[in-house]
Amino acid sequence: MNWKKTYEAMYVAPSRIVGQGLYAGTSIKAKAKIGEFEGEQVSIREARRRAKTKEVIAIVECGLYALDATDSKRGFRFINHSCDPNTFTRVTDTRAEFYALRDIRKGEELTVDYEESHHNGQLPCQCGAKNCRGKI
């Protein structure tokens, strides 16, 4: 399936993890590209300044700049963290692409391991995975 069709089929709904989550609107095969993080291009310095002022952070740092999706009404801005995720992010100098780690069922919440984040290991994790690290 074309990744743009997969991306267009995604939807936002309440999450069992926290707040709103991003859900697969169609089945997704393992290793398939799901889509790209969208947001305002800002400098890394500006992104870090903004992150200090927000409770919910929707910023991805690429090599050359950061993408701030704070004002976005859709997309990967709503992907929640999980210590046992079903997607992974490939970050380049200019983009952040999401791919399926395994087959994902239609209606399943999409999750990613935030790994390093603006939370600096201080935010309690609420993913509920058996291998949960406890902090993000």
C-alpha positions as CSV (number, residue, x, y, z in Angstrom):
1,M,0.0,0.0,0.0
2,N,1.2,3.5,-0.7
3,W,2.4,5.1,2.5
4,K,0.5,8.3,1.8
5,K,-2.8,6.3,1.8
6,T,-1.8,4.7,5.1
7,Y,-1.0,8.1,6.5
8,E,-4.3,9.6,5.3
9,A,-6.2,6.7,6.9
10,M,-4.8,7.3,10.4
11,Y,-7.0,8.9,13.0
12,V,-6.8,10.5,16.5
13,A,-8.9,9.1,19.4
14,P,-8.6,8.8,23.1
15,S,-5.7,6.6,24.2
16,R,-5.4,4.1,27.1
17,I,-1.8,5.3,27.5
18,V,-2.3,9.1,27.9
19,G,-4.5,11.8,26.3
20,Q,-5.1,11.4,22.6
21,G,-3.4,8.7,20.5
22,L,-2.8,8.0,16.8
23,Y,-4.5,4.9,15.4
24,A,-4.0,2.8,12.2
25,G,-7.0,3.3,9.9
26,T,-5.9,0.4,7.8
27,S,-3.7,-2.7,8.3
28,I,0.0,-2.0,8.0
29,K,2.7,-4.6,7.1
30,A,6.0,-4.9,9.1
31,K,8.7,-2.6,7.8
32,A,6.3,-0.4,5.8
33,K,6.7,3.3,5.8
34,I,3.7,4.9,7.6
35,G,4.4,8.6,7.2
36,E,6.5,11.6,8.1
37,F,6.4,13.9,11.1
38,E,5.0,17.3,10.1
39,G,5.6,20.6,11.8
40,E,7.0,24.1,11.7
41,Q,10.7,24.2,11.0
42,V,12.6,25.9,13.8
43,S,16.2,26.0,15.0
44,I,17.3,23.4,17.5
45,R,17.9,26.2,20.0
46,E,14.3,27.5,19.5
47,A,12.9,24.0,19.8
48,R,14.6,23.4,23.1
49,R,13.4,26.8,24.4
50,R,9.8,25.9,23.4
51,A,10.1,22.5,25.0
52,K,10.8,24.0,28.4
53,T,7.5,25.9,28.3
54,K,5.2,23.0,27.3
55,E,3.6,20.3,29.2
56,V,3.0,18.2,26.1
57,I,5.9,18.3,23.7
58,A,5.4,17.6,20.0
59,I,8.9,18.4,18.7
60,V,11.3,16.2,16.8
61,E,14.9,17.3,16.3
62,C,16.4,16.5,12.9
63,G,20.1,17.1,12.1
64,L,19.6,20.6,10.6
65,Y,16.6,21.9,12.4
66,A,13.6,20.8,14.5
67,L,10.0,20.2,13.6
68,D,7.4,21.6,16.0
69,A,4.0,20.0,15.5
70,T,2.4,21.7,18.6
71,D,-0.3,23.4,16.6
72,S,-1.0,20.4,14.3
73,K,-4.5,18.9,14.5
74,R,-3.4,15.5,13.1
75,G,-0.5,13.2,12.4
76,F,2.4,11.9,14.4
77,R,2.1,14.7,16.9
78,F,-0.3,12.3,18.6
79,I,1.9,9.2,18.6
80,N,2.4,8.1,22.2
81,H,5.5,6.6,23.8
82,S,5.7,2.9,24.6
83,C,8.6,0.8,25.9
84,D,7.3,-1.9,23.6
85,P,6.4,0.1,20.5
86,N,5.0,-1.0,17.1
87,T,6.7,1.7,15.1
88,F,10.2,3.2,14.9
89,T,11.5,6.6,13.7
90,R,14.2,7.1,11.1
91,V,15.6,10.6,11.5
92,T,17.6,12.3,8.8
93,D,19.0,15.9,8.6
94,T,15.6,17.1,7.4
95,R,12.9,14.6,8.2
96,A,11.5,12.1,10.7
97,E,9.9,9.1,9.0
98,F,7.9,6.4,10.8
99,Y,8.0,2.7,9.9
100,A,6.1,-0.4,11.2
101,L,8.3,-2.7,13.5
102,R,5.7,-5.5,13.0
103,D,2.4,-6.0,11.4
104,I,-0.1,-3.5,12.8
105,R,-3.9,-4.2,12.9
106,K,-6.5,-1.7,11.7
107,G,-7.6,0.2,14.8
108,E,-4.4,-0.4,16.8
109,E,-2.8,2.5,18.5
110,L,0.5,3.5,16.9
111,T,3.3,3.8,19.5
112,V,7.0,4.7,19.3
113,D,9.9,4.5,21.8
114,Y,10.8,8.2,22.4
115,E,14.3,7.0,23.5
116,E,16.1,10.4,24.1
117,S,13.5,13.1,24.6
118,H,13.1,16.6,25.9
119,H,11.7,15.0,29.1
120,N,15.3,14.0,30.0
121,G,14.1,10.8,31.8
122,Q,12.0,12.8,34.3
123,L,8.5,12.0,33.0
124,P,6.8,8.9,34.5
125,C,6.0,6.4,31.7
126,Q,2.4,5.3,31.5
127,C,2.7,2.8,28.6
128,G,1.8,-0.3,30.6
129,A,4.2,-2.5,28.8
130,K,5.7,-5.6,30.6
131,N,9.2,-4.2,29.9
132,C,8.3,-0.6,30.9
133,R,11.4,1.4,32.0
134,G,9.3,3.6,34.3
135,K,10.5,7.0,32.9
136,I,10.6,8.8,29.6
